[in-house]
Amino acid sequence: MCQLKTKENKLDPNLIVGLDTSDDAGVYKIKDDYALIQTLDFFTPIVDDPYTFGQIAATNSLSDVYAMGGQPLTAMNIACFATCLEPSVLADILRGGADKIVEANAILVGGHTVTDKEVKYGLSVTGYIHPDKVLTNAGAKKGDVLVLTKPIGTGILTTALKQGLITETELKEAIKSMSTLNKGAANAMNKVGVHGCTDITGFGILGHVYEMASGSNVCVKLKASKVPLFNKTIELIEKNAVPGGARSNQSHFSKWVCIDKNIPDSLETALYDPQTSGGLLIAVAKDKAELLIEELTNENCLCTSVIGEVVDEHKNNTFVEVYL
């Protein structure tokens, strides 16, 4: 979500999550035991196959509901389509999205398509949750550890694909990750009980860790060597397969991040890499971390890496300390 803030959000007592902490979705209480989660996301193709693109885009849109601890309820398609393409291309994109909506146990209830020079696709998703069980990116507490459920590097790899540095076959591992719902990870964290969560998307791991730290008014120590990377990520960075978003993220968030001098530039770049349909970043009490990892493993999550810890209140302007 954008970083727009307004005092008007505080006027409605039923608004549980609004714009104040740049969270993953909005949450509005309908009754004492039922709240709606609302989110929207869409983007241009990052792979050539239309069906696969539809799956990835839908998975990415549904992720925000899981990051809040909720369950998807309904979804609506948002599509921009170039008239120079065959209608079957759009059909395949929508079919890929529909299959992921079904997998999420949600219902497709409609949507809207406009003509555009460039294809874009995503979903507007409504989910539900008990008002007392909402997770936000502002819930991390001193003593928590941070657990990540998918590797990072999708921005680097998809940029490399566009540059012809890798084939789509070499992208298979990342495609599997991007099209894997965070449903299992959400089930695991809801079963264990955690303090906070966000999903890793366009701001990269460091941008989203910063948002969690600043929203929670804490400092996070991130161990870079523990952050799982897709195969070839560092090699491709060294070949300059770096998306513009990584540079933008570094320019924007670096003022709040302290990087240890022993961390290679290529690894630092990877930590700013914008992700598509990334994993959940979960803040959990240290004494529950082992149980969470066990549950994540039972849910067949792609990784279960403890990548950092939450320490005391931030010092000066530093919210994230990164060490090797």
PEMODA-V564260 format. One line per field, one symbol per residue. psi: psi as a letter, one per 30 degrees, with the letter a starting at -180 (. if undefined). A space follows every 50 residues. Layout:
psi = ???
This chain:
psi = llhkkkfffffjffjekbfeghlflkkkkelfgkkkkklkklllkfleke eeeeeeeeeeefeeeeffgakkelkkkjkkkkfflkffeeeeeeeeeeee eeeghlkkgaakklklfkkkkakkkkallkffgkklgggklkfllkkkfk llgeeeeeeeeefgfllfeffeeeeeefgkkgeeeeeeeeeejlellllj bffleeeeeeeeeeefhlkkjkjeffjkklkgeeeeefggikleeeeeee eefffgkjkkffkkeeeeeeffkkkkhaakjkjkkeffeeeeeeeeefgh lelikjfalkaaklkcgjfkkkl.
